[in-house]
Amino acid sequence: MHERSFRILVINPGSTSTKIGVFDDERPILETTIRHDTEVLQTYKSIIDQYEFRKQTILEALDKEGINISKLSAVCGRGGLLRPIEGGTYAVNEEMLKDLRRGYSGQHASNLGGILAYEIASALNIPAFIVDPVVVDELEPIARISGFPLIERRSIFHALNQKAVARRVAKQMGKKYEEVNFIVAHMGGGITVGAHKQGRVVDVNNGLDGEGPFSPERAGTVPAGDLVSLCFSGEYYREEIMKMLVGRGGLVGYLGTNDAVKVEKMIAAGDEKAKLVYSAMAYQVAKEIGAASAVLAGRVDAIILTGGLAYGKEFVKEIADRVQWIADVIVQPGENELQALAEGALRVLRGEEEAKEYPGNVVKTTVWK
C-alpha cells in the first residue's frame, strides 16, 4: 500500500490535437482530446511556436472540467525527438528544453510535450517529466550493424507503449520487467517489434521510415536494389519516394486506405486482393517476431501484441497461429499512452525508481567508413 496519493496531469500533443489526462495514482479522473483549428495552427511559423496557445487551451479545458491544478503533484508530457537515450522517466531540464525547441532530431508535435509539462509545472513549483520517448535506444552493438558501412541501424519505435505493456504483463506474471524476456509488437499506423531482454529493448525495427513489416501507412523493408533503381529512374522526386514509403505505403499503397476496419469489410465482401494484402501484413509481423525470438536465443517468456490493430481478432489470430510455438501470445489492444505517462511519473513519485537526468549517458553511434 502506498500511503500518499498523487495527482498527475499528462499531456500528449498531436499534429492537430492535444490529448490530456488527470490521474489519481493509476486511476483516470479525466481523459479528453482537445481538437485544434488547423487554420489557427497554420498562423504559427513552427510547431514550437504553438506552445503558449496549446498551454492556454489545456488550462481552459482543465478549468472547464473543474480540475484544481493547485492539487497536482506533477506534470508529465510525451517525449519528443531528442538525442538517443536509454528508456525511463526523465526530469525536464534546460538541456532537454533546448533540444526540444530546436528539434535536435527533427520537428514533431511530440516535442511540445516536455515544453508544455515544464511550463505548467514550473508555475506550480512541481516536477515535470517525460517518459520513454520514441528515440529510446538500448540496442546492443551487434544490432547496430546494417551490413552497409555508411548506414547504421537506428532505434526509433513505440517505446512508451511497448515498455508500458511489458511492465504490466510482467507484473501480472508476478515478476519485474527487468527479470523477463518479451517480444512486443506494437501494431498501429506504424508497426514495431521489439526484443525486450531483462528491461532493455536490445533490438527493434525502425518503424519511422526504415524497416520491418509493412503497416497501414508504411512500406517497411523493401528490396534495396529495386528501390535504388526506382530512385534513379528519373520518374520521381526524393519527396515523392519518401511519401510512397511513409504515408502512402503499406495498406494505403495497395488498397487506398489505412483503415483496418474498412479492409476487414472489404474482405468480408469477398475482395480477394484485400484478403491477400491483409494476410501479408500479418505474415510479415509474424516473421519479425520470429527474428526477435532468435535475438533472444529462444528464451521468450511471452509475446505481446498491442496497438490499434490488436483489436482485429482475425488479424491477431493469423499472427498467433504462426508464432505461438515460440511462447504464449498475450493481447493488449490499444495504445493507452496517457496511462503509460502517468505510470512513468508515478514510479518516480513513489520512489520505485529515480528520475533520470537528460541527456545522461547519451547513446553514441558509429558509422564505419
C-alpha positions in Angstrom: 0.0 0.0 0.0 1.2 3.5 -0.8 0.3 5.9 2.0 0.4 9.0 -0.2 -1.8 9.6 -3.2 -0.5 11.6 -6.2 -2.5 13.6 -8.8 -0.7 13.8 -12.2 -1.5 15.8 -15.3 -0.4 14.1 -18.5 -0.1 15.7 -21.9 0.3 14.0 -25.4 0.4 16.6 -28.2 -0.5 15.5 -31.7 -0.3 17.4 -35.0 -3.9 18.8 -34.8 -4.9 17.9 -31.3 -3.7 17.6 -27.7 -4.7 14.6 -25.5 -4.7 15.3 -21.8 -5.5 13.2 -18.7 -5.6 13.6 -15.0 -4.8 10.6 -12.8 -5.2 10.0 -9.1 -2.4 7.4 -8.9 -3.3 4.9 -11.6 -7.0 5.9 -11.7 -8.0 8.3 -14.5 -10.4 11.0 -13.4 -10.2 12.8 -16.8 -9.2 11.8 -20.3 -10.0 14.1 -23.2 -8.8 15.2 -26.6 -8.6 18.9 -27.4 -9.1 19.5 -31.1 -7.2 22.5 -32.6 -8.4 24.5 -35.6 -5.9 23.8 -38.4 -6.3 27.4 -39.6 -5.3 28.7 -36.2 -2.3 26.3 -36.1 -1.2 27.5 -39.5 -0.7 31.0 -38.2 2.3 29.9 -36.2 5.7 29.7 -38.0 6.7 26.4 -36.3 5.3 23.7 -34.1 7.2 25.0 -31.2 5.7 28.4 -31.5 2.3 26.8 -30.7 3.2 26.0 -27.1 1.6 29.1 -25.5 -1.6 28.6 -27.5 -1.7 24.9 -26.5 -0.9 25.6 -22.9 -3.8 28.0 -22.7 -6.2 25.6 -24.3 -5.1 22.9 -21.8 -5.6 25.2 -18.8 -9.0 26.2 -20.1 -10.1 22.6 -20.6 -9.0 21.7 -17.0 -10.9 24.7 -15.6 -14.0 23.7 -17.6 -13.8 20.2 -16.1 -13.4 21.6 -12.6 -9.9 20.4 -12.1 -8.0 22.4 -9.5 -4.4 22.5 -10.8 -3.0 23.5 -7.4 -3.6 19.9 -6.3 -1.4 18.5 -8.9 1.7 16.6 -7.8 3.5 16.5 -11.2 3.0 17.1 -14.9 4.2 14.5 -17.4 4.5 15.1 -21.2 5.1 12.9 -24.2 8.7 12.8 -25.0 9.8 14.2 -28.3 12.6 13.8 -30.9 15.5 14.1 -28.5 19.0 12.6 -28.6 19.1 8.8 -28.4 18.7 7.9 -24.7 18.0 4.8 -22.7 14.5 4.2 -21.5 12.9 5.6 -18.3 11.4 8.6 -16.8 13.3 11.9 -17.2 13.0 15.1 -15.3 12.6 18.0 -17.8 15.7 20.3 -17.6 17.1 23.2 -19.5 19.2 20.9 -21.8 16.1 18.9 -22.7 14.1 22.1 -23.4 16.8 23.4 -25.6 16.9 20.2 -27.7 13.1 20.1 -27.9 12.8 23.7 -29.0 15.4 23.4 -31.7 14.3 20.0 -32.9 17.5 18.1 -32.3 16.3 15.0 -34.1 13.5 16.7 -36.1 10.4 18.8 -35.7 7.3 16.9 -34.4 4.3 17.8 -32.3 5.5 15.5 -29.6 8.4 17.9 -29.0 5.8 20.1 -27.3 5.1 17.5 -24.6 8.1 18.3 -22.4 7.8 22.0 -23.0 4.1 22.1 -22.0 4.8 19.9 -19.0 7.6 22.2 -17.8 5.6 25.5 -18.5 2.6 24.3 -16.4 4.7 22.5 -13.7 7.1 25.4 -13.1 4.3 27.8 -12.4 3.1 25.4 -9.7 6.5 24.5 -8.3 6.1 20.8 -9.0 8.2 18.4 -11.1 7.9 17.9 -14.9 8.7 14.6 -16.6 8.8 12.8 -19.9 8.6 9.0 -20.2 10.2 6.7 -22.8 10.3 8.9 -25.9 10.4 7.4 -29.4 14.2 7.9 -29.5 14.8 5.4 -26.7 17.9 3.5 -27.8 19.0 0.4 -26.0 20.3 -1.6 -29.0 23.2 -3.9 -28.4 26.3 -3.1 -30.5 25.7 -6.2 -32.7 22.2 -5.0 -33.6 23.5 -1.7 -35.0 25.4 -3.3 -37.8 23.3 -3.0 -41.0 25.7 -4.7 -43.5 26.3 -1.4 -45.3 29.1 0.6 -43.5 27.7 4.0 -44.3 24.4 3.3 -42.7 23.8 2.2 -39.1 20.6 0.7 -37.8 18.7 3.1 -35.6 16.2 2.6 -32.7 13.0 4.6 -33.4 9.9 2.8 -32.1 6.8 3.0 -30.0 8.9 2.9 -26.8 6.2 4.4 -24.5 3.5 1.8 -25.2 5.9 -1.2 -25.7 7.6 -0.7 -22.3 4.3 0.1 -20.5 2.6 -3.1 -21.7 5.7 -5.1 -21.0 5.8 -3.8 -17.4 2.1 -4.6 -16.9 2.4 -8.2 -18.3 5.5 -8.8 -16.1 3.5 -7.6 -13.1 0.6 -10.0 -13.9 3.2 -12.8 -14.0 4.4 -11.8 -10.6 7.8 -10.7 -11.9 9.7 -7.4 -12.6 10.2 -6.1 -16.1 13.9 -6.5 -15.5 13.5 -10.2 -14.9 11.7 -11.3 -18.1 12.3 -11.6 -21.9 9.4 -10.4 -24.0 8.7 -9.8 -27.7 6.4 -6.9 -28.0 4.7 -6.0 -31.3 3.1 -2.5 -31.4 0.7 -2.5 -34.4 -0.8 0.8 -35.5 -0.2 3.2 -38.3 3.4 2.0 -38.0 4.5 -1.4 -36.7 7.5 -2.0 -34.5 8.6 -5.4 -33.0 11.0 -5.2 -30.0 13.1 -7.8 -28.3 12.9 -6.9 -24.6 15.7 -8.6 -22.7 15.6 -8.0 -18.9 14.3 -4.5 -19.1 16.1 -3.3 -22.2 15.0 -3.3 -25.9 18.1 -4.8 -27.3 16.8 -4.9 -30.9 13.8 -3.4 -32.7 13.0 -2.3 -36.2 13.0 1.4 -37.1 9.3 1.9 -37.5 9.5 5.5 -38.6 10.8 5.2 -42.2 13.2 2.3 -42.4 12.5 -1.3 -41.9 10.3 -4.1 -40.6 6.8 -5.2 -41.5 4.7 -3.0 -43.8 1.9 -1.3 -41.9 -1.3 0.6 -42.7 0.8 3.6 -43.9 4.4 2.5 -44.2 6.2 0.3 -46.7 8.7 -1.2 -44.2 11.6 -3.1 -45.6 11.6 -3.2 -49.4 14.2 -4.8 -51.8 17.1 -2.4 -51.8 18.3 -2.8 -55.3 14.8 -2.2 -56.8 14.4 0.8 -54.6 17.7 2.3 -55.8 16.6 1.7 -59.4 13.3 3.5 -58.7 15.1 6.4 -57.1 17.3 6.9 -60.2 14.6 6.2 -62.8 14.1 9.9 -63.3 10.3 9.5 -62.7 10.2 10.6 -59.1 11.5 13.3 -56.9 13.0 12.4 -53.5 9.9 13.7 -51.6 7.7 11.5 -53.8 9.7 8.4 -53.0 9.7 9.2 -49.3 5.9 9.7 -49.3 5.4 6.4 -51.0 7.5 4.7 -48.3 5.9 6.6 -45.4 2.3 7.8 -45.6 1.3 6.1 -48.9 3.0 2.7 -48.3 1.5 -0.5 -46.9 -2.3 -0.8 -46.9 -2.7 2.7 -48.4 -0.4 1.8 -51.3 -2.2 -1.5 -52.1 -5.8 -0.8 -51.1 -6.1 3.0 -50.9 -7.0 3.1 -47.2 -5.2 3.0 -43.8 -8.4 1.9 -42.0 -8.1 -1.7 -40.9 -11.9 -1.8 -40.2 -12.6 -0.9 -43.8 -10.2 -3.5 -45.1 -11.9 -6.2 -43.0 -15.2 -5.1 -44.5 -13.7 -5.4 -48.0 -12.5 -8.9 -47.1 -16.0 -9.8 -45.8 -17.5 -8.6 -49.1 -15.2 -11.1 -51.0 -12.3 -8.8 -52.0 -9.5 -11.3 -52.6 -6.8 -8.7 -53.1 -7.7 -7.1 -49.7 -7.6 -10.6 -48.1 -4.1 -11.3 -49.5 -2.6 -8.0 -48.6 -4.0 -8.0 -45.1 -2.7 -11.6 -44.6 0.7 -10.5 -45.9 0.9 -7.8 -43.3 0.1 -10.3 -40.5 2.7 -12.7 -42.1 5.4 -10.0 -42.0 4.7 -9.2 -38.4 5.0 -12.9 -37.6 8.3 -13.1 -39.4 9.6 -10.1 -37.4 8.5 -11.8 -34.2 10.4 -15.0 -35.3 13.5 -12.9 -35.9 13.2 -11.3 -32.4 13.0 -14.8 -30.9 16.4 -15.6 -32.5 17.8 -12.4 -30.9 16.6 -13.8 -27.5 18.0 -17.2 -28.4 14.5 -18.7 -28.0 14.3 -17.7 -24.3 11.0 -15.9 -24.5 8.6 -15.6 -21.6 5.7 -14.1 -23.7 4.8 -12.5 -27.0 2.7 -9.3 -26.5 0.5 -7.9 -29.3 -0.6 -4.3 -28.7 -1.6 -1.2 -30.6 -4.8 -0.4 -32.5 -4.5 -3.4 -34.9 -4.6 -5.7 -31.9 -8.4 -5.2 -31.7 -8.7 -7.1 -35.0 -9.4 -10.7 -33.9 -8.7 -12.3 -37.3 -5.5 -10.3 -37.8 -4.3 -11.3 -34.3 -5.2 -15.0 -34.9 -3.2 -15.1 -38.2 -0.1 -13.8 -36.3 -0.7 -16.1 -33.2 -1.1 -19.2 -35.4 2.4 -18.6 -36.8 4.2 -17.7 -33.5 2.5 -19.4 -30.6 5.0 -22.2 -30.7 7.6 -19.7 -29.5 5.8 -18.6 -26.4 2.3 -17.7 -25.1 0.7 -14.8 -27.1 -0.9 -12.1 -24.9 -3.1 -9.5 -26.5 -3.1 -5.9 -25.0 -5.0 -3.9 -27.6 -4.8 -0.1 -27.9 -2.1 2.4 -27.1 -3.0 3.7 -23.6 -0.4 6.4 -23.9 -1.9 8.7 -21.2 -1.9 5.8 -18.7 1.7 4.9 -19.6 2.8 8.5 -19.0 1.0 8.6 -15.6 2.6 5.3 -14.6 6.1 6.5 -15.5 5.7 9.6 -13.3 4.2 7.5 -10.5 7.2 5.2 -10.4 9.4 8.2 -9.6 7.0 9.9 -7.2 6.7 6.7 -5.2 10.4 6.2 -5.1 10.3 3.0 -7.1 12.9 4.4 -9.5 14.9 7.6 -9.8 14.2 10.2 -12.4 16.9 10.3 -15.0 18.8 13.4 -15.9 18.9 14.3 -19.6 21.0 13.8 -21.6 22.8 11.5 -19.1 24.5 8.6 -20.9 23.6 9.6 -24.5 23.9 6.6 -26.8 26.9 7.0 -29.0 26.7 5.6 -32.5 29.4 5.0 -35.1 29.2 4.9 -38.8 32.1 2.7 -40.1 33.7 4.2 -43.2 
